[in-house]
Amino acid sequence: MTTVDILFSYNTPPTELAVSALAGAKEVYGIRSLSFDHPACTLRIEYDATRLTAAAVTKLVLQAGIDIAAELSLIPPQPAPE
């Protein structure tokens, strides 16, 4: 198993219906966890990269009705050398 995290930002807060649909996506083989950070407007998904691709995970999120603004980097920006 190769565990990978993907982080999305969203434009509008997800509706109750979208969150329910996304909870159903957790039943997809390979999705390990889902977590919202409402103040930061982000959704983080941990998945098994031997079972799913980033494109497949993105499709599941879009099908659930989440309004994705962007996929964000999980690597913090590095300070510029002086």
Order of alpha helices (4+ residues) and beta strands (2+ residues): beta-alpha-beta-beta-alpha-beta
